Amino acid sequence: MKILTICHDHPHITDGGTEHLAYDLTRALDAEPGVSARFLAASTALSHPEAQAGSLHAMGRDMLLRVGRYDLFSMRRQDGLAWTETLARVLAATEPDIVHLHGLDRLGAEIVPLLRRLRPAVGLVLTLHDFQLICPSAGLLIRRDGGLCTRPAPDACHRCLPDISTGAHALRKARLLALLDPVDLFVAPSDDMRRRFVAWGLPEEKITVVRNGVPAIAPMPDTPRARPNRFAYFGNFAAHKGVEVLLKAAERLGRSGADLRVSLYGRHHHPSAETARHFAGALAAAAPVAQLVGPYDRSEVGRLMAGADWIVLPSLWFENAPLVLLEARRAGRPVISTGLGGMGELVRDGVDGVIVPRGDPAALAETMAALADDPEAWARFAANASQPPDPQETARQHLAHYALVTKATPHELVS
């Protein structure tokens, strides 16, 4: 079976969860007997003068497709048609039985019917990693007042983006659903993601749930310390990730004289100088309890998590199946989470972790202070935590679904 993975970026260029998960799956698929899997990534990071929109570049065995302007609202490419010719060449060279898309950001929703036209018999699979299709406001499903959007209909979208008419929002949804019609199978990494996309309008019979797989992490100490008072955050510092809530909780803990530490691992890509100053102020107010460690390489995540007792995910949006949470499970570290979206399927409150209210620094601070003095809870949660599948297990699940999509068994598709 020949598989072509298409992702909106490469993990060696953009250190994001979708990129890593898609890449891990592709490598695992390629390791299966009788399977050849290639990775094509869209990228805006190519700096060579010859790297014009639509040009193709090699990164080892992987391929990079240079992309240019892209409209977030319509999810439409605005960088000419050269990329369509490049895609045709890639399909002719790789001859895939399956094309597996991981998101449509930068690629454009129009890639779906184009793939069907260029290769009519190919099985088209799309993994739903986020809500960009549903929510034109950065895919966050967060209203202008900061509340969660549970009914993303055109009138609700107009209230968030009032400069765009309700009719335009309705046309956007209808256009995207029409462009997605050629997809044979949608993969949702969580039941929550599947439910929301069915409610949005995708055919229920076309969506299946396959949990994300993450590689094993080297064993770490599983004996609770006398005071499990080391907390850590991993990931980017975007506002919807709730880092400011964690910093405010740390500030409260500092004022109360609590003896604990919060380490922040990751990058902060601030959209403006004002947000950068705001983050710096929040970080300064949270010192000395909270400290910014900075960026980390994914290969170090096991060692870094070994230096923490608890991993905190204070997200303010409906997370799907966050990579950091899965890595924490691999590392044997209990998680404190808001439980929104797919996180609620991975963290069982009081069994293998703790669920805290969304956007509530006081409640988070109270929870952290209690857990720092409760080594028995740490040991119990760590022992009860289930392990996520590894990429090889996930790859085999995907192969079974691919076989159904192509109406043949994997062995029949081996060239």
C-alpha positions in Angstrom: 0.0 0.0 0.0 1.3 3.4 -0.9 0.3 6.3 1.4 0.9 10.0 0.9 0.6 12.1 4.0 -0.1 15.8 3.5 0.3 18.1 6.5 0.2 21.9 6.9 3.8 22.0 8.0 6.8 19.9 8.9 7.8 19.2 12.6 11.4 20.1 11.8 10.1 23.6 10.9 7.1 24.1 13.1 7.2 22.4 16.5 3.4 21.8 16.8 1.3 18.9 18.0 -0.4 18.2 14.6 3.0 18.2 12.8 4.5 15.7 15.2 1.5 13.4 15.4 1.2 13.3 11.6 4.9 12.7 11.2 5.0 10.0 13.8 2.1 8.2 12.1 3.7 8.4 8.7 7.0 7.0 9.9 5.1 4.2 11.7 3.1 3.4 8.6 6.3 3.3 6.5 7.7 0.7 9.0 4.8 -1.7 8.4 5.4 -4.6 6.0 4.2 -3.9 2.5 3.6 -0.2 3.1 5.4 2.8 1.7 4.5 6.2 3.2 5.7 9.6 2.2 5.3 13.0 3.9 4.5 16.2 2.0 4.4 19.4 4.1 3.2 22.8 3.2 5.6 25.5 4.3 6.0 29.3 4.4 9.4 29.1 6.0 11.5 28.4 2.9 13.8 31.4 2.5 15.6 30.7 -0.7 14.8 33.2 -3.5 13.8 30.4 -5.8 11.3 29.1 -3.4 8.2 30.6 -5.0 4.7 29.6 -4.2 4.0 26.2 -5.6 7.6 25.0 -5.8 8.7 21.7 -4.4 11.7 21.1 -2.2 13.3 18.0 -0.6 14.0 17.5 3.1 15.6 14.0 3.0 12.9 11.7 1.9 10.2 14.2 2.8 8.8 16.9 0.5 8.1 20.5 1.2 5.5 22.5 -0.9 6.1 26.2 -0.8 2.8 28.0 -0.1 2.0 31.7 0.0 -1.0 33.8 0.7 -3.9 32.1 2.4 -7.3 33.4 3.5 -8.2 32.1 6.9 -11.9 32.9 6.7 -12.6 31.0 3.4 -9.7 28.5 3.9 -8.8 29.3 0.3 -5.3 29.6 -1.3 -4.5 33.0 -2.8 -1.0 32.3 -4.2 -1.8 31.3 -7.8 -2.1 27.9 -9.5 1.5 26.7 -9.6 0.9 24.5 -6.6 -1.8 22.5 -8.5 0.8 21.5 -11.1 3.3 20.6 -8.3 0.7 18.4 -6.6 -0.1 16.6 -9.9 3.6 15.8 -10.2 3.8 14.5 -6.6 0.8 12.3 -7.2 2.3 11.0 -10.4 5.6 10.2 -8.7 4.2 8.6 -5.6 1.1 6.9 -7.0 -0.6 6.7 -3.6 -3.5 4.4 -2.8 -4.3 6.6 0.1 -3.9 10.4 0.5 -4.1 11.3 4.2 -4.6 15.0 5.0 -3.8 16.3 8.4 -5.7 19.6 8.6 -6.3 22.1 5.7 -4.6 25.2 7.1 -2.3 26.7 4.3 -3.3 23.9 2.0 -6.8 25.2 1.3 -10.0 23.3 1.3 -10.0 23.2 -2.5 -7.2 20.6 -2.3 -9.8 17.9 -1.5 -11.7 18.0 -4.9 -8.4 18.6 -6.7 -7.0 15.4 -5.3 -10.1 13.5 -6.3 -9.9 15.0 -9.8 -6.2 14.2 -10.2 -6.4 10.7 -8.8 -10.0 9.5 -9.0 -9.5 6.1 -7.4 -7.5 7.3 -4.4 -8.8 6.9 -0.9 -9.1 10.3 0.7 -8.7 10.5 4.5 -8.8 13.7 6.6 -7.8 13.8 10.3 -9.7 16.5 12.2 -7.0 18.0 14.5 -8.8 21.3 15.3 -12.0 23.3 14.7 -10.8 25.7 11.9 -13.5 24.3 9.6 -16.2 24.9 12.1 -15.0 28.2 13.6 -13.8 31.1 11.4 -12.4 32.9 14.5 -9.1 31.1 14.5 -10.9 27.7 15.1 -11.0 28.3 18.9 -14.8 28.2 19.5 -14.3 31.1 22.0 -16.8 33.9 21.9 -15.9 37.6 21.9 -16.9 37.8 25.6 -14.5 35.0 26.4 -17.1 32.3 26.9 -17.1 29.0 25.0 -19.2 28.6 21.8 -21.3 25.5 21.9 -23.5 26.4 19.0 -21.3 27.5 16.1 -24.2 28.4 13.7 -23.9 31.3 11.1 -25.8 33.8 13.4 -23.5 33.0 16.3 -20.4 33.4 14.0 -21.7 36.8 12.9 -21.9 37.9 16.5 -18.2 37.1 16.9 -17.2 38.5 13.5 -19.8 41.3 12.9 -18.1 42.7 9.9 -19.0 39.5 8.0 -22.7 39.0 7.4 -24.7 36.0 8.6 -25.3 35.1 5.0 -21.6 35.1 4.3 -21.0 32.8 7.3 -23.7 30.5 6.0 -22.2 30.4 2.5 -18.8 29.6 4.0 -20.2 26.6 5.8 -22.0 25.4 2.7 -19.0 25.8 0.6 -16.7 23.9 3.0 -19.1 21.0 3.4 -19.4 20.8 -0.4 -15.6 20.8 -0.8 -15.3 18.1 1.8 -17.8 15.8 0.1 -15.1 13.7 -1.8 -13.4 12.7 1.5 -13.9 9.0 2.1 -13.1 8.9 5.8 -12.7 11.5 8.5 -10.6 10.6 11.6 -11.3 12.2 14.9 -8.8 11.6 17.7 -11.5 12.1 20.4 -15.2 11.4 20.8 -15.7 15.1 21.5 -14.2 16.1 18.2 -16.4 13.6 16.4 -19.6 14.8 18.1 -18.9 18.4 17.3 -18.2 17.7 13.6 -21.3 15.6 13.2 -23.3 18.4 14.8 -21.7 20.8 12.3 -22.8 18.7 9.3 -20.3 16.0 8.4 -21.9 12.6 7.7 -21.8 10.6 10.9 -21.1 7.3 9.0 -17.9 8.9 7.6 -16.2 9.8 10.9 -14.3 7.3 13.0 -12.3 7.8 16.2 -8.7 6.7 16.3 -6.7 7.8 19.3 -3.4 9.6 18.7 -0.3 7.5 19.3 2.9 8.8 20.9 6.3 7.1 21.2 7.4 5.6 24.5 9.4 7.7 26.9 12.3 6.3 28.9 11.2 5.1 32.4 11.3 7.7 35.1 11.1 7.5 38.9 7.6 6.6 40.0 8.2 6.9 43.8 6.4 9.9 45.2 8.6 12.5 46.9 7.7 13.6 50.4 6.2 16.8 48.9 5.2 16.6 45.2 5.4 20.4 44.8 6.9 20.7 41.4 4.4 21.8 38.7 5.2 22.3 35.0 3.6 23.6 31.8 4.6 22.5 28.4 3.6 24.0 25.0 3.1 27.4 23.5 2.0 30.4 25.5 -1.0 31.5 23.4 -3.8 33.1 25.3 -6.3 30.3 24.7 -3.9 27.8 26.3 -4.6 29.4 29.7 -1.0 30.2 30.7 -2.1 33.5 32.2 -4.5 31.7 34.5 -1.6 29.5 35.7 0.5 32.6 36.2 -2.2 34.3 38.3 -2.5 31.1 40.3 1.2 31.1 40.9 1.0 34.8 41.9 -1.6 33.9 44.5 0.5 31.0 45.8 3.5 33.3 46.1 1.5 35.8 48.2 0.3 33.0 50.5 3.9 31.8 51.1 3.3 28.4 49.5 6.4 26.3 49.0 6.1 25.1 45.4 7.5 25.8 41.9 6.0 26.2 38.5 8.2 25.8 35.5 7.1 27.0 32.0 8.5 25.2 29.0 7.8 26.5 25.6 7.7 29.5 23.2 5.7 32.7 23.3 4.8 34.0 19.9 3.0 37.2 20.8 0.9 38.9 18.1 1.8 42.4 19.3 4.1 44.3 21.6 1.2 44.9 23.9 0.6 41.2 24.5 4.3 40.7 25.0 4.4 43.3 27.7 1.3 41.9 29.3 2.9 38.4 29.4 6.1 39.8 30.8 4.2 41.6 33.5 2.2 38.5 34.5 5.4 36.5 34.6 7.1 39.0 36.8 4.1 39.1 39.2 4.2 35.3 39.5 7.9 35.2 40.5 9.5 33.5 42.3 7.0 30.7 42.3 6.8 30.6 38.4 9.9 30.6 36.2 10.2 30.7 32.4 12.5 28.0 31.3 11.9 28.6 27.6 11.9 26.4 24.4 12.6 22.7 24.6 13.3 20.0 22.1 10.7 17.2 21.9 13.5 14.6 22.4 14.0 16.1 25.9 10.4 16.0 27.1 10.9 12.8 29.1 13.9 14.2 31.0 12.2 17.5 31.6 8.9 15.9 32.8 11.1 13.8 35.2 11.8 17.1 36.9 8.2 17.8 37.6 5.5 16.1 39.7 2.4 17.5 38.0 1.8 18.6 34.5 -0.7 21.5 34.2 -3.0 22.1 31.2 -5.1 25.1 32.0 -6.6 25.4 28.5 -9.5 27.7 27.8 -10.7 26.1 24.6 -12.0 22.6 23.6 -8.7 20.8 23.2 -8.8 17.8 21.0 -6.2 15.3 22.3 -3.2 17.4 23.3 0.2 15.9 22.6 1.5 17.2 25.9 -1.2 15.4 27.8 -0.4 12.1 26.0 3.4 12.7 26.7 2.6 13.2 30.4 0.8 9.9 30.4 3.9 8.3 28.8 6.1 10.0 31.4 3.9 8.8 34.3 3.1 12.3 35.4 -0.5 13.1 36.7 -2.2 15.9 34.9 -4.2 18.9 36.2 -6.5 20.0 33.4 -9.7 22.0 32.7 -11.1 18.8 31.1 -12.4 20.7 28.1 -13.0 18.8 24.8 -11.0 15.6 24.4 -9.1 16.3 27.7 -12.1 15.1 29.6 -11.8 11.7 27.9 -8.2 11.4 29.0 -8.3 12.7 32.6 -10.6 11.2 35.1 -11.1 13.6 38.0 -9.9 12.1 41.3 -8.9 8.9 39.6 -5.8 9.6 37.5 -5.7 13.4 37.6 -7.6 16.5 38.6 -10.2 18.6 36.7 -10.3 22.3 37.6 -12.7 25.0 36.5 -12.0 26.9 33.3 -10.3 30.3 33.8 -10.3 30.3 37.6 -6.9 31.1 39.1 -8.2 30.9 42.7 -9.5 27.3 42.2 -6.3 26.3 40.4 -4.1 27.7 43.1 -6.1 26.0 45.8 -5.8 22.7 43.9 -2.1 23.0 43.4 -1.5 23.9 47.1 -3.5 20.8 48.2 -1.7 18.4 45.8 1.7 19.7 46.8 1.1 18.2 50.2 -0.5 15.0 49.1 2.0 12.4 48.0 -0.6 9.7 48.3 -2.8 11.3 45.7 0.3 11.6 43.4 1.0 7.9 43.8 -2.6 6.9 43.3 -3.1 9.1 40.2 0.2 7.9 38.6 -0.7 4.2 39.2 -4.2 4.7 37.7 -3.2 6.5 34.6 -3.7 4.6 31.4 -1.1 4.6 28.6 -1.9 6.0 25.2 -1.2 3.8 22.1 2.1 4.0 20.5 2.4 5.2 16.8 2.8 1.6 15.5 -0.5 0.5 17.1 -2.2 3.6 15.7 -0.7 2.9 12.3 -2.2 -0.6 12.2 -5.6 0.9 13.1 -5.3 3.3 10.3 -4.3 0.6 7.9 -7.5 -1.3 8.7 -9.5 1.8 7.9 -7.6 2.4 4.8 -8.4 -1.1 3.6 -12.1 -0.4 4.0 -11.8 3.0 2.1 -10.0 1.4 -0.8 -12.4 -1.7 -0.8 -9.4 -4.0 -0.6 -7.1 -5.6 1.9 -3.7 -4.1 2.7 -2.0 -7.2 1.1 -4.0 -6.7 -2.2 -2.7 -3.1 -2.4 1.0 -4.0 -2.0 2.7 -3.2 -5.3 
